[in-house]
Every structure is written in C-alpha cells, then in structure tokens.
Amino acid sequence: MNQIVCLSYSPWLARASRTQQLLTRLSDAQVLFFEPAPPKGAPMPEQGRRVRAHITAYTLPAPLPGPQEHPLLQRRKLDRAADFVQRIMDKHRFVEPVLWCTAPVHAPFLDKLAYRGAVYDCHRFWDEAYLELESDLTCHAEVVFAASPGLVKRLSPCNDNIALLPNGVNPLLFLQQEHALPPAMERLPGRTVLGRVGSLTGKVDLQPLLHAAARRPEWTFVLMGPATRQAAQQLRGQDNLVLTGPVTPLDLPDYLCRCDLLFDLLRQDRRGSDVISPVIYEYLAAGKPVVAVTDPAVPDPLPQLVRSAYDGPGFLRSCRDALAEGPSAIGRRQAFAQQSSWGSRAAQVSNILEATGLF
C-alpha cells in the first residue's frame, strides 16, 4: 500500500482544511499526519490518534524555550522535530514514503528524513520572508500542486512539474433538500438575508460591510463564525448585523439555505492573491448569488459566477444586482461546484502521483 508522511502547516481541524480534504480521499494510502505544536499554554493533543481509517495524527514537539530567531535554537528545534517524525515513521514501518509538504518551513526536513519523493502542495502566497525556503522546497519537489494560476506562475521558474489544483467542495453536503431552521435564523423571517462564513479578525476589511449595512437597513447581514472582541466592537450599533458565533460544518448548509445572498470580505493577508477560497465553492454549491470583495489588482477568477467589488459603494451595488438575479443561474452555480468536488481534486492528485512513479 502507498504511504504518505504529511507535514501540515495547520492542525487537524473539525472544519477540514484543504490538506485534510485531499488526504481523506486518498484512501488507498496509509497516512501519517504531523501537525504543528499547539500555542504555548494550550493542551497537547493525544498522540497517535486515528482521525480517519487510514490516517494517524501526531503533534510535533513543542518549540524549545528561548528566542526562536537564534540559529542554534532553530537547528535544535528542527533536529528534534525531524527525529520525532523519523521515529514515528519507523514505528509504523513506513519505508520511503511520499513526503507531503504544505509550507516553506518544511523545506529543511528534506535533508533529514528518508522518503521516496517530495510533494509540495502550495495553497497560498507566502510572505517574501519565506522566498528562499519556498524556492528550495519547490526545486526539490518531484511534484508541485498550486491552488491558483498566479501560484503556478510564481513557482514555475523553480520547477517544471507543476499542476494547477484549485480548492474544492463537498457538493453533496449542500444539495440536500430538507433543512432545519437554525435558532439564530428564526427571528429573520420576511427579511432579505445576506450571509458570510468565516472568522472575523483584525485582518478582515469590514468597511464595505458597514457601508452597506448603514444604507440598507431592510437587509440583514448574518456573520457565521467566531469574532474577535475588536471585530465585534466595530460591528456594534447596527441592528441589521447578526453574529452567530461558530457554526459546525454539518450545520452550515442549514444556515446557507436561509440566506438570499452569500458574500466574502477581503482579508489584508490575501491582497494580491488569486486563490479562490474553499468557502466560495461552498457558496456556489448552495446555489446562492455570490459577491466577493477582492483586490482590484487581481483579475476576477470567476467572473461568470461571482460578482466582485472593491469598496463599500461597489459592494452595495454588487449585492443589489446579485439579489435581482433570477433562478436560472442556480443550476449553473451548482454544476460548477459539482465539477469542483474534493473527490475530483483527489483523483487528479492520485493520477499525477501514479504518473510520476510516486504511487
């Protein structure tokens, strides 16, 4: 059976990451999933927990105390983590597995582990501080998957075996016919409801939302996801803004079904990025009109399916136009989501790994 050692940039989450979505569907491989150490003071997850029938998760050792920028401590931290990974590989009898890397910080592991070949799955634009590490990782990887055309262009000088692998969705989750009305949505009957899924932090530009909410009091904006205290304070004073708090993945379709339109806001750390967020695919799978606040310097990735806006007045205008769309566009949105399933993305990964001899 094929074997994969995954070095994940994020922990194993209830709301599955891109890495989790792909590896879960590579069921013909045994997977060791290594997540980063939790923040200082947070409890250490159980080691060796079976998160899927074919996936076992481990948490890397906690960082050593002291200033992490010191080169000696960085080397000791890396050696400690690499020794831990190799010991777990030996324990599970992993012999020359595929090494699946998800971030530039995993480049130093290339010289410290025994593996058949490396895969770099690039899902975002990293800061210039990671440029050297990312170049090294891209050059040494047998296969590179990139989540957008912009990432393909960025990484192409370092590797000619790059495959475009956009994010995806589980469309069946959003195609169910019957939905329960969530308690947070019960007091909204008869109102036009615009919904957003995602965390609200200081990185999210709230100005377009506040602009629209102040000018269209008959619209209710439902914000699904956790919010920092700072973000919540910015939204106070608007009666037509509703914060639901965290929503489980299984409950999410019930919330989206009640919305008349779904929107996304621009995060400061995503300026210049043409990566389509998985949440946009979820919106389209729900069949709803979609508006996204984007960076004007980046071409619209889905102009036929998603209305773009760049500021408050543009967001208000795009929402108004999207709400006027007829039902004929529903099938087009859902058909696109069907073609963009995580199952089809995983099949593409499997075929490429077989073609390159890694599987």
Residue pairs with C-beta under 8 A, 6 or more apart in sequence:
1 28
1 29
1 30
2 26
2 28
2 29
2 30
2 97
2 98
2 353
2 359
3 29
3 30
3 31
3 32
3 94
3 95
3 96
3 97
3 98
4 23
4 26
4 29
4 30
4 31
4 32
4 97
4 98
4 100
5 31
5 32
5 34
5 85
5 89
5 94
5 97
5 98
5 99
5 100
5 113
5 115
6 19
6 23
6 31
6 32
6 33
6 34
6 100
6 102
7 34
7 85
7 99
7 100
7 101
7 102
7 103
7 106
7 109
8 17
8 19
8 33
8 34
8 35
8 36
8 102
9 19
9 36
9 102
9 103
9 105
9 106
10 17
10 19
10 35
10 36
10 102
11 35
11 36
11 38
11 45
11 59
12 20
12 33
12 35
12 45
12 51
12 57
13 20
14 248
14 249
15 249
16 24
16 249
18 121
18 123
18 147
18 167
18 278
19 100
19 102
19 121
19 123
21 168
21 170
21 278
21 342
21 345
21 346
22 121
22 342
22 345
22 346
22 349
23 31
23 33
23 52
23 55
23 100
24 52
24 55
25 342
25 343
25 345
25 346
25 347
26 54
26 346
26 349
26 350
27 53
27 54
28 350
28 359
29 54
29 98
29 359
30 54
30 92
30 94
31 52
31 54
31 55
31 56
32 55
32 56
32 58
32 85
32 88
32 89
32 92
32 94
32 97
33 51
33 55
33 56
33 57
33 58
34 57
34 58
34 59
34 60
34 85
34 88
35 45
35 57
35 58
35 59
35 60
36 59
36 60
37 59
37 60
37 61
37 62
37 63
38 44
38 45
38 59
38 62
40 62
44 59
44 62
45 57
45 59
47 58
47 59
48 56
48 57
48 58
49 56
49 57
50 56
50 57
51 57
56 92
58 84
58 88
60 81
60 84
60 85
61 80
61 81
61 84
63 77
64 73
64 76
64 77
64 80
66 73
67 73
68 74
68 77
78 108
78 109
78 112
79 112
81 109
82 108
82 109
82 112
82 113
85 109
85 113
86 112
86 113
86 114
89 97
89 113
89 114
95 114
96 114
96 115
96 116
97 115
97 116
98 115
98 116
98 117
98 118
98 119
98 353
98 358
98 359
99 109
99 110
99 113
99 115
99 116
99 117
99 118
99 119
100 118
100 119
100 121
101 107
101 109
101 118
101 119
101 120
101 121
101 137
101 141
102 120
102 121
102 123
103 126
103 130
104 126
104 130
104 133
104 134
104 137
105 130
105 133
106 137
107 133
107 134
107 136
107 137
107 140
108 133
110 118
110 136
110 137
110 140
116 358
117 141
117 142
117 143
117 356
117 357
117 358
118 137
118 140
118 141
118 142
119 141
119 142
119 143
119 144
119 145
119 353
119 358
120 137
120 138
120 141
120 143
120 144
120 145
121 144
121 145
121 165
122 134
122 138
122 144
122 145
122 146
122 147
122 151
122 155
123 147
123 167
123 275
124 147
124 151
124 273
124 275
125 150
125 151
125 154
125 270
125 272
125 273
125 275
126 134
134 155
135 158
138 144
138 155
138 158
138 159
139 158
139 159
141 159
141 161
142 161
142 356
142 358
143 161
143 163
143 352
143 353
143 356
143 358
144 155
144 159
144 161
144 162
144 163
145 162
145 163
145 165
145 349
145 352
146 152
146 154
146 155
146 162
146 163
146 164
146 165
147 165
147 166
147 167
147 275
147 276
148 164
148 166
148 273
148 274
148 275
148 276
148 301
149 164
149 274
150 273
150 274
150 275
150 298
151 274
151 275
152 162
152 164
155 162
156 162
161 356
163 348
163 352
165 345
165 348
165 349
166 276
166 340
166 345
167 275
167 276
167 277
167 278
167 281
167 340
167 345
168 278
168 281
168 340
168 341
168 342
168 344
168 345
169 278
169 281
169 282
169 284
169 285
169 337
169 340
169 341
169 342
170 285
170 341
170 342
171 285
171 334
171 337
171 338
171 340
171 341
173 249
173 250
173 252
173 253
173 285
174 253
174 256
174 282
174 285
174 286
174 287
174 337
175 285
175 334
176 253
179 253
179 254
179 257
179 258
180 254
181 254
181 258
182 244
182 247
182 251
182 254
182 255
182 258
184 222
184 242
184 244
184 255
185 193
185 222
185 255
185 258
188 220
188 222
188 242
188 258
191 218
191 219
191 220
192 218
192 219
192 220
192 260
192 261
192 323
193 219
193 220
193 222
193 258
193 259
193 260
193 261
194 219
194 220
194 221
194 222
194 259
194 260
194 261
194 262
194 263
194 319
195 221
195 222
195 223
195 224
195 255
195 256
195 258
195 259
195 261
195 262
195 263
196 209
196 221
196 222
196 223
196 224
196 225
196 262
196 263
196 264
196 265
197 224
197 225
197 247
197 252
197 255
197 256
197 262
197 279
197 282
197 283
198 204
198 224
198 225
198 264
198 265
198 279
199 225
199 226
199 227
200 206
200 223
200 225
200 226
200 227
200 228
200 231
200 232
200 235
200 243
201 227
201 228
201 230
201 231
202 228
202 230
202 231
203 267
203 268
203 269
204 231
204 265
204 266
204 267
204 268
205 265
205 266
205 267
205 268
205 293
206 231
206 234
206 235
206 265
207 311
207 312
208 265
208 266
208 293
208 309
208 311
208 312
208 314
208 315
208 316
209 221
209 235
209 241
209 265
209 315
210 234
210 235
210 238
210 312
211 311
211 312
211 313
211 315
211 316
212 219
212 221
212 312
212 315
212 316
212 319
213 219
213 221
213 238
213 240
213 241
214 238
215 316
216 240
216 316
216 319
217 239
217 240
218 240
219 240
219 319
220 240
220 242
221 240
221 241
221 242
222 242
222 244
222 255
222 258
222 259
223 235
223 241
223 242
223 243
223 244
224 244
224 247
224 252
224 255
225 244
225 245
225 246
225 247
226 245
226 246
227 235
227 243
227 245
232 243
235 241
235 243
244 255
247 255
252 282
253 286
256 262
256 282
256 283
256 286
256 288
257 286
259 286
259 288
260 288
260 289
260 323
261 288
261 289
261 290
261 291
261 319
261 322
261 323
262 283
262 286
262 288
262 289
262 290
262 291
263 290
263 291
263 292
263 293
263 315
263 319
264 277
264 279
264 280
264 283
264 290
264 291
264 292
264 293
265 293
266 293
266 294
266 295
270 295
271 295
271 297
272 295
272 297
272 298
273 295
273 298
274 298
274 299
274 301
276 301
276 302
280 290
280 292
280 302
280 306
281 337
281 340
283 290
284 290
284 305
284 306
284 333
284 334
284 336
284 337
284 340
285 333
285 334
285 337
285 338
287 330
287 331
287 333
287 334
288 333
289 307
289 322
289 323
289 325
289 329
290 305
290 306
290 307
290 322
290 333
291 306
291 307
291 308
291 309
291 315
291 318
291 319
291 322
292 306
292 307
292 308
292 309
293 308
293 309
293 310
293 315
294 300
294 308
294 309
294 310
295 310
296 310
300 306
300 308
302 336
304 332
305 332
305 333
305 336
307 318
307 321
307 322
308 318
309 315
309 317
309 318
309 319
350 359
353 359
